[in-house]
Amino acid sequence: MALLETVREPARLRELTAGELRDLAEEIRAFLIERVSATGGHLGPNLGVVELTIALHTVFESPRDRLLWDTGHQSYVHKILTGRQAGFDRLRRSGGVSGYPNPEESEHDLVENSHASTALSYADGLARADAHLGHRDRATVAIIGDGAMTGGMAWEALNNIAGGPERPLVIVLNDNQRSYAPTVGGLAEHLADLRAGRGPGVFEQLGLGYLGPVDGHDISAVQDALRHAVALGEPVVVHVITAKGKGFRHTETNDLDLGHVVKPMDPHTGQALKAAPPSFTSVFGEKLVELAGQRDDLVAITAAMTEPTGLLPLQRRFPHRVIDVGIAEQHAVTMAAGLSMGGVHPVVAIYSTFVNRALDQLLMDVALHRRPVTFVLDRSGVTGDDGPSHNGMWDLSVLQVVPGLRIAAPRDGTRLAELLAEAVAWHEGPTLLRFPKGPAGEDLPAVATFNGIDVLRRSGRMDVLIIAVGALAGLALTVAEGVAAQGIGVTVVDPRWVTPVNTALADMARRHRLAITVEDNSRAGGVGSAIAQTLRDADVHTPLREFGIPRRFLSHGSRTEVLAACGLTAQNITRAVVELLTGIDTAPAGIDDPDTWPVHTAEER
């Protein structure tokens, strides 16, 4: 029997010899390569922490001792050692284990920690709670990567931790010289000095204990360092050196990201099991290169995610016009404001779920000063497999409150390119584009326009107006087919720019018996809510029903599965529309007179 098959809980590790632990490490690597190659997921980071995780679970007794992973994508080995091996057959899929720590899965997971630079603050709070309550029989351990240390919140926490030497806390600095991409900035240079034995280090200068550097792939060496850290009885940084992607040639030789996230692939060749169609991200990247070729003042900013946000083509074409600030979204946004003040037009490419971290900067530093900065939010709406914290389901709700911010939601690749060009041409304030993860799909051309609004379908009486937001336009058209099949007249429109609300939507709604909105965002404060307010302000009494994401955190699964769980399917929406129309007895004037609605063909635009 393989050793891994005998491990159902961490206590089993403390029964194994040093040689058996080394053998177990190789079995875990083989397990990761086999399972993650089949499902996709964060392979490289976890191959790099195999020995480190084993050492942690032999020195500390989870869950009594608290292990906090920053970021949580390096917790696969921890999951394997805490009884969740079987769930890896459906990793990041419905019914399988999630890709991040998840308190609902196991008592060994304390927080769903998938946003970087937060673990030290959690750990400081836990250590303070233990001191307050007199608990001295358990340890608090934060495992943080050098990439996550580029985030300002980590240094806020370090400042406070160093100010409390009476509170024991072990900080494991997992230094693999990467976040998604190579770690950048002065910190990276300082850690290089520490790796080379040149000091003193910044941690000691702050008043923290410092042990290392330690070979993170030598289980015994890591165990010794961790035990020494505990014995000191004070906040200590244990500097561990690891190699991301270790033990698998297809990750070790991937210069771009060392296999940070892999799609389902053949583990022998490293090739994806199926070719990926053009994505919204790739369309954005190509169009940005084109625009940059036309305008010397365009630069792009990324928070440690050049390739995932589509900026790699621009970096290759214009290397000095892509700025990587590390995991520092707040700095990225305010720096963009400064660039704009200096005569540059910045394009800030960021995941939707991470823009939440820079709301104050977007509001007070960019919008208040009416700076023409363009934000491009990838992974907006339901992303699915990365779980609750990575769904970009809040941007439309949160950012609609920002005065002067214009928000566009392209429905396909062609509209993305058009709207990006419009966004960077706008000089009166900030602009923003949001689109989902995944393929851009087929183009959905407009059949006509009405005051800047694209009309995607118009048939029969003016019974129901479907207002489609961004990538859910395809779903809206499918709903229209189902509704029309039951003899109901239907109009489908795409506002293109969803904020501020185009008041022409009120004119459209006035001529229909029912209006609905369909969006890949929270119903609370989303586009539907803003349109409802616009109808009230215009004294339009047409009933409006908003279809979107309920106000709850969403479990991991495929995008299709998660959308279905939210009721965002053609069947559900079609049924609801028919039922709503059944309860509406009156119709607005002009309902049978399409000539009262001045539209223009797409060619006339």
C-alpha positions as CSV (number, residue, x, y, z in Angstrom):
1,M,0.0,0.0,0.0
2,A,1.3,3.5,-0.9
3,L,2.0,5.7,2.1
4,L,-0.4,8.4,0.9
5,E,-3.3,5.9,1.1
6,T,-2.6,5.6,4.9
7,V,-2.8,9.3,5.5
8,R,-6.3,10.4,6.5
9,E,-5.3,13.0,9.1
10,P,-2.1,15.0,9.9
11,A,-1.4,12.9,13.1
12,R,-0.4,10.0,10.8
13,L,2.6,12.1,9.6
14,R,4.1,12.1,13.1
15,E,4.3,8.3,13.0
16,L,6.5,8.3,9.9
17,T,10.3,8.2,9.7
18,A,12.3,10.9,8.0
19,G,12.8,8.6,5.0
20,E,9.1,7.8,4.8
21,L,8.2,11.5,4.8
22,R,10.5,12.0,1.9
23,D,8.9,9.1,0.1
24,L,5.5,10.6,0.9
25,A,6.5,13.8,-0.6
26,E,7.2,12.1,-4.0
27,E,3.8,10.3,-3.8
28,I,2.1,13.6,-3.2
29,R,3.8,15.2,-6.2
30,A,2.7,12.3,-8.4
31,F,-0.8,12.6,-7.0
32,L,-0.9,16.3,-7.8
33,I,0.4,15.9,-11.3
34,E,-2.2,13.2,-12.1
35,R,-5.2,14.8,-10.6
36,V,-4.6,18.5,-11.4
37,S,-3.6,17.6,-15.0
38,A,-7.1,16.0,-15.3
39,T,-9.1,18.8,-13.8
40,G,-7.0,21.9,-14.1
41,G,-6.0,24.1,-11.2
42,H,-3.1,25.7,-9.4
43,L,-0.4,23.1,-10.0
44,G,2.8,25.0,-9.8
45,P,2.4,26.6,-6.4
46,N,1.5,23.3,-4.8
47,L,4.3,21.3,-6.3
48,G,6.5,23.9,-4.6
49,V,5.2,23.5,-1.1
50,V,5.0,19.7,-0.7
51,E,7.9,19.4,1.8
52,L,7.0,22.6,3.5
53,T,3.4,21.5,4.1
54,I,4.6,18.1,5.4
55,A,7.0,19.8,7.8
56,L,4.2,22.1,9.1
57,H,1.9,19.3,9.8
58,T,4.6,17.3,11.7
59,V,5.6,20.2,13.9
60,F,2.2,21.7,14.5
61,E,-1.1,19.9,15.4
62,S,-3.9,21.2,13.2
63,P,-6.6,22.2,13.9
64,R,-5.5,23.0,17.5
65,D,-2.7,25.0,16.0
66,R,-4.0,27.3,13.4
67,L,-2.4,27.3,9.9
68,L,-3.3,30.2,7.7
69,W,-2.4,30.1,4.0
70,D,-1.8,33.3,2.0
71,T,-2.8,32.9,-0.7
72,G,-5.0,29.8,-0.4
73,H,-4.2,28.5,-3.9
74,Q,-1.1,26.8,-2.3
75,S,-3.2,24.7,0.1
76,Y,-3.8,21.6,-2.1
77,V,-1.1,19.6,-0.2
78,H,-2.7,20.7,3.1
79,K,-6.0,19.4,1.8
80,I,-4.5,16.1,0.8
81,L,-3.0,15.6,4.3
82,T,-6.3,16.5,6.0
83,G,-8.5,13.8,4.6
84,R,-9.7,15.3,1.3
85,Q,-7.8,13.2,-1.3
86,A,-11.0,11.8,-2.8
87,G,-12.4,15.2,-3.6
88,F,-9.5,15.9,-6.0
89,D,-11.3,13.9,-8.7
90,R,-13.6,16.9,-9.0
91,L,-11.2,19.6,-7.9
92,R,-12.9,23.1,-8.3
93,R,-16.1,21.4,-9.6
94,S,-19.4,20.9,-8.0
95,G,-19.2,18.0,-5.6
96,G,-15.4,18.2,-5.3
97,V,-13.0,20.1,-3.2
98,S,-12.6,23.8,-3.7
99,G,-9.4,25.4,-4.9
100,Y,-8.9,27.4,-1.7
101,P,-9.2,26.7,2.0
102,N,-12.8,26.3,2.9
103,P,-14.1,26.1,6.4
104,E,-17.2,24.3,5.2
105,E,-15.0,21.4,4.0
106,S,-12.8,20.9,7.0
107,E,-12.0,22.0,10.5
108,H,-8.4,22.3,9.4
109,D,-9.4,25.3,7.2
110,L,-9.9,28.5,9.2
111,V,-10.6,31.0,6.5
112,E,-11.5,31.1,2.7
113,N,-8.3,32.9,2.1
114,S,-8.0,33.6,-1.7
115,H,-7.2,37.3,-1.7
116,A,-3.5,37.9,-1.1
117,S,-1.8,39.7,1.7
118,T,-4.4,39.0,4.4
119,A,-3.1,36.1,6.4
120,L,-0.8,38.2,8.6
121,S,-3.8,40.3,9.7
122,Y,-5.9,37.2,10.5
123,A,-2.9,35.8,12.4
124,D,-2.3,39.0,14.4
125,G,-6.0,39.0,15.4
126,L,-5.8,35.3,16.5
127,A,-2.7,35.9,18.5
128,R,-4.2,38.9,20.2
129,A,-7.3,36.9,21.0
130,D,-5.2,34.1,22.6
131,A,-3.3,36.7,24.7
132,H,-6.6,38.3,25.8
133,L,-8.2,35.0,26.8
134,G,-5.0,33.5,28.3
135,H,-4.6,30.6,25.8
136,R,-0.9,29.5,25.7
137,D,-1.3,25.9,24.4
138,R,-1.6,26.6,20.7
139,A,0.3,28.2,17.9
140,T,-0.7,30.6,15.2
141,V,1.2,30.1,11.9
142,A,0.8,32.2,8.7
143,I,2.3,31.0,5.5
144,I,2.8,33.8,3.1
145,G,4.5,34.0,-0.3
146,D,7.1,36.7,-1.3
147,G,4.6,37.7,-4.0
148,A,1.9,38.4,-1.4
149,M,4.4,40.4,0.6
150,T,4.2,43.1,-2.1
151,G,0.7,43.9,-0.9
152,G,0.5,46.9,1.5
153,M,-1.8,45.1,3.9
154,A,0.9,42.6,4.8
155,W,3.2,45.4,5.9
156,E,0.4,47.0,7.9
157,A,0.1,43.7,9.7
158,L,3.9,43.3,10.2
159,N,4.0,46.8,11.7
160,N,1.5,45.7,14.3
161,I,2.9,42.3,14.9
162,A,6.3,43.7,15.6
163,G,4.8,46.0,18.1
164,G,3.6,43.0,20.2
165,P,6.6,40.9,21.0
166,E,4.7,39.2,23.9
167,R,2.4,37.5,21.4
168,P,4.0,34.4,19.8
169,L,3.4,34.1,16.1
170,V,5.2,32.1,13.4
171,I,5.4,33.7,10.0
172,V,6.6,31.3,7.3
173,L,7.8,33.4,4.3
174,N,7.6,31.0,1.3
175,D,10.1,32.6,-1.0
176,N,9.8,31.2,-4.5
177,Q,10.5,34.6,-6.2
178,R,7.1,34.6,-7.7
179,S,3.5,35.6,-7.3
180,Y,1.8,34.7,-10.6
181,A,4.8,36.4,-12.3
182,P,8.2,37.1,-10.9
183,T,8.1,39.2,-7.8
184,V,8.9,42.9,-8.5
185,G,10.2,45.9,-6.7
186,G,12.6,46.7,-3.9
187,L,11.3,43.8,-1.7
188,A,12.4,41.3,-4.4
189,E,15.9,42.8,-4.4
190,H,16.0,42.7,-0.6
191,L,15.0,39.1,-0.4
192,A,17.7,38.3,-3.0
193,D,20.2,39.8,-0.5
194,L,18.8,37.7,2.3
195,R,19.0,34.6,0.2
196,A,22.7,35.5,-0.5
197,G,23.4,36.0,3.2
198,R,23.6,39.8,3.0
199,G,21.9,41.5,5.8
200,P,20.7,42.7,8.2
201,G,17.1,42.1,7.1
202,V,14.1,44.4,7.2
203,F,12.3,41.9,9.5
204,E,15.0,42.1,12.2
205,Q,15.1,45.9,11.8
206,L,11.3,45.9,12.6
207,G,12.0,44.0,15.7
208,L,10.9,40.6,14.5
209,G,12.8,37.4,15.0
210,Y,14.3,36.0,11.8
211,L,15.4,32.4,11.0
212,G,16.8,31.4,7.6
213,P,17.1,31.2,4.8
214,V,16.1,27.5,4.9
215,D,15.9,25.0,2.1
216,G,12.1,24.5,1.8
217,H,12.5,21.1,0.1
218,D,14.5,19.7,3.1
219,I,11.8,18.5,5.5
220,S,14.2,18.0,8.4
221,A,15.7,21.5,8.0
222,V,12.2,23.1,7.9
223,Q,11.1,21.1,10.9
224,D,14.2,22.3,12.9
225,A,13.5,25.9,11.9
226,L,9.9,25.7,12.9
227,R,10.6,24.2,16.3
228,H,13.2,26.9,16.9
229,A,10.7,29.5,16.0
230,V,8.2,28.1,18.5
231,A,10.8,27.9,21.2
232,L,11.6,31.6,20.9
233,G,8.1,32.5,22.1
234,E,7.9,35.7,20.1
235,P,6.9,36.8,16.5
236,V,9.3,35.1,14.2
237,V,9.8,35.1,10.4
238,V,11.0,31.7,9.1
239,H,12.4,32.4,5.6
240,V,11.9,29.3,3.5
241,I,13.2,29.0,-0.1
242,T,11.1,26.9,-2.5
243,A,10.9,26.3,-6.2
244,K,7.5,26.8,-7.8
245,G,6.5,23.9,-10.0
246,K,9.2,21.6,-8.6
247,G,9.2,18.0,-9.8
248,F,7.3,18.2,-13.0
249,R,9.2,19.2,-16.2
250,H,6.2,20.9,-17.8
251,T,5.9,23.4,-14.9
252,E,9.7,23.7,-14.2
253,T,10.3,24.7,-17.8
254,N,7.3,27.1,-18.1
255,D,9.1,30.4,-18.0
256,L,5.9,32.4,-18.1
257,D,4.3,31.2,-14.8
258,L,5.9,27.9,-13.8
259,G,2.5,26.2,-14.2
260,H,0.7,28.6,-11.8
261,V,-2.7,27.6,-13.2
262,V,-3.1,24.8,-15.7
263,K,-6.0,23.8,-17.8
264,P,-6.8,20.1,-18.2
265,M,-3.8,18.7,-20.0
266,D,-1.9,15.6,-21.0
267,P,0.6,15.1,-18.1
268,H,3.1,13.5,-20.6
269,T,3.2,16.2,-23.2
270,G,2.0,19.2,-21.1
271,Q,-0.5,20.0,-24.0
272,A,-4.0,21.2,-23.2
273,L,-6.6,18.5,-23.8
274,K,-8.6,20.9,-26.1
275,A,-7.8,24.1,-27.8
276,A,-9.2,27.2,-26.2
277,P,-11.3,29.4,-28.4
278,P,-10.6,33.2,-28.5
279,S,-11.5,34.7,-25.1
280,F,-12.6,38.1,-24.0
281,T,-9.2,38.5,-22.5
282,S,-7.4,37.7,-25.7
283,V,-9.6,40.1,-27.7
284,F,-8.9,42.9,-25.2
285,G,-5.1,42.2,-25.4
286,E,-5.1,42.4,-29.2
287,K,-7.1,45.5,-29.4
288,L,-5.0,47.3,-26.8
289,V,-1.9,46.6,-28.8
290,E,-3.6,48.2,-31.8
291,L,-4.6,51.2,-29.8
292,A,-1.2,51.6,-28.3
293,G,0.3,51.6,-31.8
294,Q,-2.0,54.6,-32.6
295,R,-1.4,56.5,-29.3
296,D,1.9,56.9,-27.6
297,D,0.3,58.1,-24.4
298,L,-1.4,54.7,-23.6
299,V,0.2,52.6,-20.9
300,A,-1.1,49.6,-19.0
301,I,-0.9,48.7,-15.3
302,T,-1.2,45.3,-13.8
303,A,-1.2,44.1,-10.2
304,A,1.1,41.0,-10.7
305,M,-1.0,39.5,-13.4
306,T,0.4,40.5,-16.8
307,E,-0.6,37.4,-18.7
308,P,-4.0,36.6,-17.0
309,T,-5.3,40.1,-17.7
310,G,-4.3,40.0,-21.4
311,L,-1.4,42.4,-21.2
312,L,1.3,40.0,-22.4
313,P,0.9,41.0,-26.1
314,L,1.3,44.6,-25.2
315,Q,4.4,43.9,-23.0
316,R,6.0,42.0,-25.9
317,R,5.3,44.8,-28.4
318,F,6.0,47.8,-26.1
319,P,7.9,46.4,-23.1
320,H,8.2,49.8,-21.3
321,R,4.5,50.5,-21.5
322,V,3.3,47.8,-19.1
323,I,3.8,48.5,-15.4
324,D,3.6,45.7,-12.9
325,V,3.2,47.0,-9.4
326,G,3.0,43.6,-7.6
327,I,0.0,42.7,-5.6
328,A,-0.8,46.3,-4.8
329,E,-4.2,47.3,-6.3
330,Q,-4.6,50.4,-4.2
331,H,-1.2,51.8,-5.3
332,A,-2.0,50.8,-8.9
333,V,-5.2,52.9,-9.0
334,T,-3.8,56.0,-7.4
335,M,-0.6,55.8,-9.5
336,A,-2.9,55.7,-12.5
337,A,-4.4,58.9,-11.4
338,G,-0.9,60.4,-11.1
339,L,0.0,59.2,-14.6
340,S,-3.2,60.8,-15.9
341,M,-2.3,64.0,-14.3
342,G,1.0,63.8,-16.0
343,G,-0.5,63.5,-19.5
344,V,-0.6,59.7,-19.9
345,H,-3.8,57.6,-20.4
346,P,-3.5,54.6,-18.1
347,V,-5.4,51.3,-18.7
348,V,-5.7,49.5,-15.4
349,A,-6.3,45.8,-16.1
350,I,-7.5,43.9,-13.1
351,Y,-9.8,41.1,-12.0
352,S,-13.2,42.3,-11.0
353,T,-13.0,40.6,-7.6
354,F,-9.8,42.5,-6.8
355,V,-11.0,46.0,-7.8
356,N,-13.0,45.9,-4.5
357,R,-9.7,46.4,-2.7
358,A,-9.2,49.8,-4.5
359,L,-12.7,51.3,-4.2
360,D,-11.5,54.3,-2.1
361,Q,-8.7,55.0,-4.6
362,L,-11.0,54.8,-7.6
363,L,-13.6,57.0,-5.9
364,M,-11.4,59.6,-4.3
365,D,-8.2,59.7,-6.3
366,V,-9.5,59.0,-9.8
367,A,-13.2,60.0,-10.0
368,L,-13.1,63.0,-7.7
369,H,-10.4,64.5,-9.9
370,R,-12.2,63.5,-13.1
371,R,-9.1,61.7,-14.3
372,P,-9.5,59.9,-17.7
373,V,-8.3,56.5,-16.6
374,T,-9.7,53.3,-18.2
375,F,-10.3,50.3,-16.0
376,V,-10.7,46.9,-17.6
377,L,-12.2,44.3,-15.3
378,D,-11.6,40.7,-16.3
379,R,-13.4,37.8,-14.6
380,S,-16.5,39.9,-14.1
381,G,-19.7,38.0,-13.2
382,V,-19.6,34.3,-12.5
383,T,-16.2,32.7,-12.8
384,G,-17.3,29.5,-11.2
385,D,-14.4,27.2,-10.5
386,D,-12.4,29.5,-8.2
387,G,-15.2,29.7,-5.7
388,P,-17.1,32.4,-3.9
389,S,-14.3,35.0,-3.5
390,H,-13.4,35.1,-7.2
391,N,-16.9,35.6,-8.7
392,G,-16.9,39.2,-10.0
393,M,-20.5,39.7,-9.0
394,W,-20.2,43.0,-7.2
395,D,-18.5,45.5,-9.6
396,L,-21.7,46.8,-11.1
397,S,-23.3,47.2,-7.7
398,V,-20.3,48.8,-6.0
399,L,-19.0,51.0,-8.8
400,Q,-22.3,52.5,-10.0
401,V,-22.1,54.8,-7.0
402,V,-18.9,56.4,-8.4
403,P,-19.8,59.9,-9.8
404,G,-18.6,60.4,-13.4
405,L,-17.6,56.8,-14.0
406,R,-18.9,55.4,-17.3
407,I,-19.3,51.6,-17.4
408,A,-19.5,49.4,-20.5
409,A,-20.4,45.7,-20.6
410,P,-19.5,44.3,-24.1
411,R,-21.6,41.3,-25.2
412,D,-19.0,39.8,-27.6
413,G,-15.5,40.3,-28.9
414,T,-16.4,42.9,-31.5
415,R,-18.3,45.1,-29.0
416,L,-15.4,44.7,-26.6
417,A,-13.0,46.2,-29.2
418,E,-15.4,49.0,-30.1
419,L,-16.1,49.9,-26.5
420,L,-12.4,49.8,-25.5
421,A,-11.7,52.3,-28.3
422,E,-14.5,54.5,-27.1
423,A,-13.3,54.3,-23.5
424,V,-9.8,55.4,-24.1
425,A,-11.0,58.2,-26.3
426,W,-13.1,59.7,-23.4
427,H,-11.4,62.6,-21.7
428,E,-14.0,63.8,-19.2
429,G,-13.5,61.2,-16.5
430,P,-12.9,57.5,-15.8
431,T,-14.2,54.7,-17.9
432,L,-14.6,51.0,-17.2
433,L,-15.1,47.8,-19.2
434,R,-16.2,44.6,-17.6
435,F,-16.3,41.1,-19.1
436,P,-16.3,37.5,-17.9
437,K,-13.7,34.7,-17.9
438,G,-13.9,32.4,-20.9
439,P,-14.6,32.4,-24.7
440,A,-16.0,35.6,-26.3
441,G,-18.3,33.4,-28.4
442,E,-20.0,34.3,-31.7
443,D,-20.7,37.9,-32.5
444,L,-24.2,39.0,-31.8
445,P,-24.9,41.8,-34.3
446,A,-27.4,44.5,-33.8
447,V,-30.4,44.6,-36.2
448,A,-31.0,48.3,-35.4
449,T,-30.1,51.1,-33.0
450,F,-32.1,53.4,-30.8
451,N,-30.4,56.5,-29.3
452,G,-27.1,54.6,-28.9
453,I,-28.8,51.3,-27.7
454,D,-28.3,48.2,-29.8
455,V,-31.5,46.4,-30.7
456,L,-30.7,42.6,-31.0
457,R,-34.2,41.4,-31.8
458,R,-37.6,42.9,-32.5
459,S,-40.7,40.7,-33.3
460,G,-44.4,40.9,-32.8
461,R,-46.3,43.1,-30.5
462,M,-44.4,45.2,-27.9
463,D,-45.1,42.9,-25.0
464,V,-41.8,42.3,-23.3
465,L,-38.6,44.4,-23.4
466,I,-35.5,42.3,-22.5
467,I,-32.5,44.5,-21.5
468,A,-29.4,42.4,-21.8
469,V,-26.2,43.3,-19.9
470,G,-22.9,42.2,-21.5
471,A,-22.2,38.6,-21.9
472,L,-25.7,37.5,-21.0
473,A,-27.0,38.9,-24.3
474,G,-26.9,35.3,-25.7
475,L,-29.1,34.1,-22.8
476,A,-31.5,37.0,-23.4
477,L,-31.8,36.0,-27.1
478,T,-32.6,32.4,-26.2
479,V,-35.2,33.6,-23.8
480,A,-36.7,35.7,-26.6
481,E,-37.0,32.6,-28.8
482,G,-38.9,30.8,-26.0
483,V,-41.2,33.7,-25.4
484,A,-41.9,34.3,-29.1
485,A,-42.7,30.7,-29.5
486,Q,-45.7,31.3,-27.2
487,G,-47.0,34.1,-29.3
488,I,-45.6,36.9,-27.2
489,G,-44.0,39.9,-28.8
490,V,-40.4,40.6,-27.7
491,T,-37.7,43.2,-28.0
492,V,-34.1,42.5,-26.9
493,V,-31.7,45.4,-26.4
494,D,-28.1,45.9,-25.3
495,P,-27.4,49.3,-23.8
496,R,-23.6,48.8,-24.4
497,W,-22.8,51.6,-21.8
498,V,-24.8,50.6,-18.7
499,T,-23.7,53.4,-16.4
500,P,-25.0,56.1,-16.4
501,V,-28.3,54.6,-17.6
502,N,-29.3,55.7,-21.0
503,T,-32.7,57.4,-20.5
504,A,-33.8,56.1,-23.9
505,L,-34.4,52.8,-22.0
506,A,-37.3,54.6,-20.2
507,D,-38.8,55.5,-23.6
508,M,-38.5,51.8,-24.7
509,A,-40.0,50.5,-21.5
510,R,-43.0,52.9,-21.8
511,R,-44.0,51.2,-25.0
512,H,-44.0,47.6,-23.6
513,R,-46.2,45.8,-21.2
514,L,-43.2,44.3,-19.3
515,A,-39.5,45.0,-19.0
516,I,-36.9,42.7,-17.6
517,T,-33.1,43.0,-17.1
518,V,-30.7,40.1,-17.3
519,E,-27.2,40.6,-15.8
520,D,-24.3,38.6,-14.5
521,N,-24.0,40.7,-11.3
522,S,-25.7,40.9,-8.0
523,R,-29.4,41.9,-8.2
524,A,-28.7,44.1,-5.1
525,G,-27.8,47.5,-6.6
526,G,-27.1,46.1,-10.0
527,V,-27.9,47.5,-13.5
528,G,-31.5,46.4,-13.0
529,S,-31.9,48.4,-9.9
530,A,-30.4,51.5,-11.6
531,I,-32.8,51.1,-14.6
532,A,-35.8,50.7,-12.2
533,Q,-34.8,54.0,-10.6
534,T,-34.5,55.6,-14.1
535,L,-38.1,54.4,-14.9
536,R,-39.4,55.9,-11.7
537,D,-37.7,59.2,-12.4
538,A,-39.2,59.3,-15.9
539,D,-42.7,58.4,-14.5
540,V,-42.8,55.1,-16.4
541,H,-45.1,52.6,-14.8
542,T,-44.2,49.6,-16.9
543,P,-43.5,46.7,-14.5
544,L,-39.8,45.8,-14.3
545,R,-38.3,42.5,-13.1
546,E,-34.5,42.1,-12.5
547,F,-32.8,38.8,-13.1
548,G,-29.3,38.5,-11.7
549,I,-27.2,36.9,-9.0
550,P,-28.9,36.6,-5.5
551,R,-27.2,38.3,-2.6
552,R,-25.2,35.3,-1.3
553,F,-21.8,33.9,-1.8
554,L,-21.7,31.2,-4.5
555,S,-20.2,27.8,-4.2
556,H,-17.6,26.6,-6.7
557,G,-18.5,24.8,-9.9
558,S,-18.6,25.4,-13.6
559,R,-19.9,28.8,-14.8
560,T,-23.0,27.0,-16.3
561,E,-23.7,25.2,-13.0
562,V,-23.4,28.4,-10.9
563,L,-25.6,30.4,-13.3
564,A,-28.2,27.6,-13.1
565,A,-28.1,27.7,-9.4
566,C,-28.8,31.4,-9.5
567,G,-31.9,30.8,-11.8
568,L,-30.1,32.4,-14.8
569,T,-31.2,29.8,-17.4
570,A,-33.4,30.3,-20.4
571,Q,-36.1,28.0,-19.1
572,N,-36.4,29.7,-15.7
573,I,-36.5,33.2,-17.2
574,T,-38.9,32.3,-20.0
575,R,-41.3,30.7,-17.5
576,A,-41.1,33.8,-15.3
577,V,-41.8,36.2,-18.2
578,V,-44.9,34.2,-19.3
579,E,-46.2,34.2,-15.7
580,L,-45.6,37.9,-15.2
581,L,-47.3,38.8,-18.5
582,T,-50.3,36.7,-17.5
583,G,-50.8,38.9,-14.5
584,I,-50.6,42.2,-16.5
585,D,-54.0,43.2,-17.8
586,T,-53.3,46.6,-19.3
587,A,-51.0,47.7,-22.1
588,P,-49.4,51.1,-22.6
589,A,-50.6,53.3,-25.5
590,G,-48.9,52.7,-28.8
591,I,-48.1,49.1,-28.1
592,D,-49.3,48.0,-31.6
593,D,-47.6,50.9,-33.4
594,P,-43.9,50.2,-33.9
595,D,-43.7,53.3,-36.1
596,T,-43.8,55.4,-33.0
597,W,-40.4,54.0,-32.0
598,P,-37.7,55.7,-34.2
599,V,-35.0,53.0,-34.7
600,H,-32.1,53.0,-37.1
601,T,-30.5,50.0,-38.8
602,A,-27.1,49.0,-37.8
603,E,-25.8,50.2,-41.2
604,E,-27.1,53.7,-40.4
605,R,-25.2,54.0,-37.2
